[in-house]
């Protein structure tokens, strides 16, 4: 009887280790916050005064907003300026926690002289539930990243059009633009 009990405990430990080893690391991409580059550097190539540069820059800004339908100074424009920090759980954490919790509960509710078998069944069931939770967390993270990418892409093309329009306007007024 002692040999059987020892074998069951060894099997339980092996099952918990195997179940925890089944945890896979989800393919998380780190959230990148893209800053919209609307800055244009202009050099007064024809000796324009600082006041003239300010006036030309302002008039070119207004013209570029009309041309591109994008105003970088409008409130709430780029989503990349809003920072949202969402802590991500460790990959496989729910699987390991589920396996351990399941093993403890399985041993507690198992037959009086057969705790090992109950613990094994509990560990397997707990690992399965934990793996499902890990998968759900990974899918939620992927959806959040896709949403952030869509938001950033929505502003990127208009911001580029604005920058090109300002550059064209300032170039037309005799400035060297980069």
RODO-2510 file (C-alpha; in nm, 4 decimals, decimal comma):
residues 178
     n   res          X          Y          Z
     1     x     0,0000     0,0000     0,0000
     2     x     0,2887     0,2359     0,0752
     3     x     0,4360     0,1710    -0,2680
     4     x     0,1049     0,2590    -0,4362
     5     x     0,0693     0,5760    -0,2314
     6     x     0,4285     0,6771    -0,3129
     7     x     0,3686     0,6078    -0,6816
     8     x     0,0518     0,8181    -0,6762
     9     x     0,2321     1,1087    -0,5132
    10     x     0,5134     1,0866    -0,7669
    11     x     0,2566     1,0771    -1,0452
    12     x     0,0836     1,3794    -0,8949
    13     x     0,4053     1,5779    -0,8826
    14     x     0,4897     1,4737    -1,2373
    15     x     0,1412     1,5731    -1,3592
    16     x     0,1658     1,9166    -1,1987
    17     x     0,5102     1,9743    -1,3505
    18     x     0,3934     1,8554    -1,6933
    19     x     0,0777     2,0681    -1,6756
    20     x     0,2771     2,3754    -1,5786
    21     x     0,5232     2,2995    -1,8578
    22     x     0,2402     2,3045    -2,1112
    23     x     0,2039     2,6769    -2,0663
    24     x     0,3079     2,8542    -2,3823
    25     x     0,4157     3,2116    -2,4059
    26     x     0,1664     3,4095    -2,6117
    27     x     0,2889     3,6147    -2,9034
    28     x     0,2675     3,9575    -2,7428
    29     x     0,3833     4,2589    -2,9297
    30     x     0,4887     4,5484    -2,7198
    31     x     0,2564     4,8414    -2,7667
    32     x     0,4343     5,1059    -2,9659
    33     x     0,3209     5,4595    -2,9342
    34     x     0,3903     5,6319    -3,2588
    35     x     0,4304     6,0048    -3,2381
    36     x     0,2882     6,1874    -3,5347
    37     x     0,5620     6,3919    -3,6938
    38     x     0,4104     6,7175    -3,8153
    39     x     0,7171     6,9307    -3,7493
    40     x     0,8770     7,1069    -4,0439
    41     x     1,2092     7,2874    -4,0136
    42     x     1,2441     7,5921    -4,2372
    43     x     1,5556     7,7978    -4,3057
    44     x     1,5090     8,1546    -4,4340
    45     x     1,7175     8,1097    -4,7509
    46     x     1,6276     8,4540    -4,8871
    47     x     1,7059     8,6488    -4,5706
    48     x     1,3503     8,6596    -4,4326
    49     x     1,3181     8,8142    -4,0864
    50     x     1,2052     8,6108    -3,7821
    51     x     0,8748     8,8000    -3,7906
    52     x     0,8272     8,7111    -4,1585
    53     x     0,9090     8,3465    -4,0794
    54     x     0,6445     8,3421    -3,8042
    55     x     0,3852     8,4988    -4,0333
    56     x     0,4678     8,2621    -4,3217
    57     x     0,4669     7,9601    -4,0929
    58     x     0,1227     8,0571    -3,9586
    59     x    -0,0216     8,1197    -4,3049
    60     x     0,1262     7,7936    -4,4335
    61     x    -0,0210     7,6118    -4,1326
    62     x    -0,3680     7,7450    -4,2174
    63     x    -0,3256     7,6523    -4,5833
    64     x    -0,1980     7,3025    -4,4969
    65     x    -0,4953     7,2428    -4,2641
    66     x    -0,7333     7,3289    -4,5486
    67     x    -0,5435     7,1118    -4,7954
    68     x    -0,4951     6,8056    -4,5735
    69     x    -0,8066     6,8380    -4,3543
    70     x    -0,5773     6,7660    -4,0592
    71     x    -0,5041     7,0100    -3,7787
    72     x    -0,2299     6,8898    -3,5432
    73     x    -0,3264     7,1593    -3,2933
    74     x    -0,6893     7,0428    -3,2651
    75     x    -0,7759     6,8931    -2,9247
    76     x    -0,7869     6,5159    -2,9043
    77     x    -0,6311     6,4497    -3,2439
    78     x    -0,3633     6,1829    -3,2168
    79     x    -0,4419     5,8722    -3,0176
    80     x    -0,0689     5,8187    -2,9695
    81     x    -0,0614     6,1020    -2,7157
    82     x    -0,2996     5,9143    -2,4879
    83     x    -0,1148     5,6641    -2,2750
    84     x    -0,2967     5,3709    -2,1264
    85     x    -0,1019     5,1321    -1,9079
    86     x    -0,2488     4,7857    -1,8791
    87     x    -0,0488     4,5323    -1,6806
    88     x    -0,0233     4,1977    -1,8533
    89     x    -0,0163     3,8786    -1,6469
    90     x     0,2831     3,6523    -1,6816
    91     x     0,2370     3,4045    -1,9682
    92     x     0,1241     3,0685    -1,8351
    93     x     0,0551     3,2024    -1,4857
    94     x    -0,3117     3,1067    -1,4945
    95     x    -0,2228     2,7553    -1,6146
    96     x     0,0179     2,6978    -1,3260
    97     x    -0,2183     2,8503    -1,0690
    98     x    -0,5048     2,6425    -1,2069
    99     x    -0,3010     2,3220    -1,1865
   100     x    -0,1919     2,3854    -0,8288
   101     x    -0,5383     2,4924    -0,7155
   102     x    -0,6948     2,1957    -0,8916
   103     x    -0,4487     1,9549    -0,7286
   104     x    -0,5209     2,0917    -0,3815
   105     x    -0,8970     2,0832    -0,4330
   106     x    -0,8821     1,7393    -0,5945
   107     x    -0,6856     1,6007    -0,3001
   108     x    -0,9252     1,7632    -0,0529
   109     x    -1,2442     1,6271    -0,2085
   110     x    -1,1002     1,2958    -0,3270
   111     x    -1,1658     0,9612    -0,1629
   112     x    -1,0139     0,9326     0,1876
   113     x    -0,7450     0,6841     0,0863
   114     x    -0,7046     0,8003    -0,2705
   115     x    -0,5950     1,1637    -0,2429
   116     x    -0,3330     1,1201    -0,5133
   117     x    -0,5818     1,0314    -0,7841
   118     x    -0,8071     1,3213    -0,6840
   119     x    -0,5107     1,5557    -0,6907
   120     x    -0,4086     1,4358    -1,0367
   121     x    -0,7586     1,4819    -1,1772
   122     x    -0,7834     1,8224    -1,0094
   123     x    -0,4442     1,9316    -1,1428
   124     x    -0,5353     1,8361    -1,4978
   125     x    -0,8750     2,0065    -1,4786
   126     x    -0,7256     2,3160    -1,3145
   127     x    -0,4513     2,3369    -1,5759
   128     x    -0,7118     2,3176    -1,8528
   129     x    -0,9154     2,5998    -1,6985
   130     x    -0,6000     2,8055    -1,6428
   131     x    -0,4854     2,7502    -2,0017
   132     x    -0,8236     2,8748    -2,1239
   133     x    -0,7828     3,1864    -1,9078
   134     x    -0,4304     3,2433    -2,0464
   135     x    -0,5623     3,2108    -2,4011
   136     x    -0,8407     3,4590    -2,3267
   137     x    -0,5898     3,7087    -2,1851
   138     x    -0,3683     3,6720    -2,4932
   139     x    -0,6628     3,7295    -2,7278
   140     x    -0,7678     4,0390    -2,5313
   141     x    -0,4137     4,1769    -2,5572
   142     x    -0,4112     4,1149    -2,9331
   143     x    -0,7462     4,2924    -2,9750
   144     x    -0,6199     4,5917    -2,7742
   145     x    -0,3038     4,6110    -2,9867
   146     x    -0,5054     4,5916    -3,3095
   147     x    -0,7302     4,8728    -3,1852
   148     x    -0,4262     5,0884    -3,1022
   149     x    -0,2751     5,0181    -3,4453
   150     x    -0,5998     5,1183    -3,6200
   151     x    -0,6174     5,4407    -3,4191
   152     x    -0,2582     5,5310    -3,5051
   153     x    -0,3032     5,4485    -3,8751
   154     x    -0,6119     5,6676    -3,8928
   155     x    -0,3989     5,9769    -3,8172
   156     x    -0,0744     5,8848    -3,9893
   157     x    -0,1733     5,9567    -4,3526
   158     x    -0,3398     6,2936    -4,2761
   159     x    -0,0400     6,3966    -4,0635
   160     x     0,1946     6,3141    -4,3517
   161     x    -0,0272     6,5116    -4,5916
   162     x    -0,0213     6,8091    -4,3525
   163     x     0,3585     6,7984    -4,3260
   164     x     0,3958     6,7801    -4,7062
   165     x     0,1549     7,0734    -4,7504
   166     x     0,3410     7,2927    -4,4993
   167     x     0,6713     7,2016    -4,6652
   168     x     0,5378     7,2882    -5,0109
   169     x     0,3985     7,6208    -4,8898
   170     x     0,7191     7,7255    -4,7159
   171     x     0,9303     7,6150    -5,0129
   172     x     0,7102     7,8267    -5,2365
   173     x     0,7788     8,1265    -5,0136
   174     x     1,1558     8,0919    -5,0465
   175     x     1,2504     7,8787    -4,7453
   176     x     1,4762     7,5756    -4,7431
   177     x     1,2688     7,3017    -4,5799
   178     x     1,3622     6,9703    -4,4208
***
